[in-house]
Amino acid sequence: MNDDVPLPEKLPPFDLNAALSRIKGRSKLLRKMLLIFRKDYAEAGVQLRTHIREGHMEEAERLAHSLKSNAASLGANELAAAALAVEGALRAGQHKEVQDLIRHLEEELRPALAAAGTVE
């Protein structure tokens, strides 16, 4: 089965070579993962703030964890670190600090969403 789908050579902040090696070179799957990433996390900052405002800390923590894991698997290490910081602050009950961390996460997320949108 031919799984070759053209992908850019570089797609910052994603490390496509690292991501491809994790999924055994399946470029079609990587393209799909990038598109799902963009769809699933397009409103992550808003969703995190809504969960926190509504007192749904477990949901906020779960969203941050999921974003961290997906960003890491796609090689977006700075974004993964930002999501980890949000997740850790939520877990530690540091609700004042988490707002600044979410702003930083959004700064890291913006170029990732834009880049993921270019593989359509």
matplotlib code that plots the C-alpha trace (Angstrom):
import matplotlib.pyplot as plt

x = [0.0, 1.4, 1.0, 3.0, 1.3, 3.3, 4.2, 6.4, 10.1, 9.8, 6.7, 7.7, 6.9, 6.3, 9.3, 7.9, 10.9, 10.5, 6.7, 7.2, 9.7, 7.2, 4.5, 6.9, 6.9, 3.2, 2.8, -0.9, -1.5, 0.7, -1.3, -4.5, -3.0, -2.1, -5.6, -7.2, -4.8, -5.9, -9.6, -9.4, -7.3, -8.3, -10.2, -8.1, -7.4, -11.0, -12.0, -9.5, -10.7, -14.4, -13.6, -11.8, -14.5, -17.2, -15.2, -14.5, -10.9, -10.6, -11.8, -9.4, -6.6, -7.6, -7.6, -4.1, -2.9, -4.3, -2.8, 0.5, 0.5, -0.6, 1.9, 4.7, 3.9, 3.9, 7.3, 5.9, 8.1, 7.7, 3.9, 4.0, 6.0, 3.5, 0.6, 2.5, 2.9, -0.8, -1.6, 0.8, -0.6, -4.1, -3.1, -1.4, -4.4, -2.5, -5.5, -4.1, -0.9, -2.7, -4.1, -0.6, 0.3, -2.7, -1.7, 1.7, 0.2, -1.9, 1.2, 2.8, -0.4, -1.1, 1.7, 1.1, -2.6, -1.5, 1.1, -1.3, -3.7, -1.3, -1.4, -4.9]
y = [0.0, 3.4, 5.9, 8.7, 12.0, 15.1, 17.0, 20.1, 19.4, 21.7, 22.8, 24.8, 24.4, 20.7, 18.4, 16.3, 14.0, 13.1, 12.7, 10.5, 8.3, 7.7, 6.6, 4.5, 7.0, 7.0, 10.5, 10.1, 9.4, 12.4, 14.7, 13.4, 13.9, 17.5, 18.3, 16.7, 18.6, 21.9, 21.0, 19.7, 22.5, 25.6, 27.0, 25.4, 28.6, 29.6, 26.1, 26.0, 29.4, 28.3, 25.0, 27.0, 29.7, 27.0, 25.0, 22.1, 21.7, 18.0, 18.8, 21.7, 19.4, 16.7, 19.2, 20.5, 16.9, 15.9, 19.0, 18.3, 14.7, 15.5, 18.4, 16.2, 13.3, 15.9, 17.2, 20.7, 20.6, 24.2, 23.9, 20.6, 22.3, 25.2, 22.7, 20.8, 24.0, 24.6, 21.0, 21.2, 24.5, 23.1, 19.9, 22.0, 24.3, 27.4, 29.0, 32.6, 31.5, 29.4, 32.4, 33.7, 30.1, 29.8, 33.1, 31.6, 28.4, 30.4, 32.2, 28.8, 27.3, 30.1, 29.2, 25.5, 25.9, 28.0, 25.5, 22.5, 24.3, 24.4, 20.6, 20.5]
z = [0.0, -1.0, 1.9, 0.3, 0.6, -0.1, 3.0, 3.2, 4.1, 7.1, 9.0, 12.1, 14.9, 14.1, 13.6, 10.8, 10.6, 14.3, 13.9, 10.8, 12.5, 15.4, 12.9, 10.7, 7.8, 7.2, 5.6, 5.0, 8.7, 9.7, 7.4, 9.0, 12.5, 11.7, 10.4, 13.4, 15.6, 14.1, 14.4, 17.9, 19.4, 17.4, 20.5, 23.2, 25.1, 25.1, 26.2, 29.0, 30.3, 30.1, 31.9, 34.7, 34.9, 35.2, 37.8, 35.6, 36.6, 35.6, 32.1, 31.8, 33.0, 30.6, 27.7, 28.6, 28.9, 25.5, 23.9, 25.4, 24.3, 20.7, 20.4, 21.6, 19.2, 16.3, 17.4, 18.6, 21.7, 22.8, 22.6, 24.5, 27.2, 27.4, 27.7, 30.4, 32.4, 32.2, 33.1, 36.1, 37.4, 37.2, 39.0, 41.7, 42.1, 41.0, 39.4, 39.3, 37.6, 35.0, 33.2, 32.3, 31.3, 29.0, 27.3, 26.7, 25.5, 23.0, 21.7, 21.1, 19.6, 17.1, 14.7, 15.1, 14.1, 11.1, 10.0, 10.4, 8.1, 5.3, 4.7, 3.4]

ax = plt.figure().add_subplot(projection="3d")
ax.plot(x, y, z, "-o")
ax.set_aspect("equal")
plt.show()
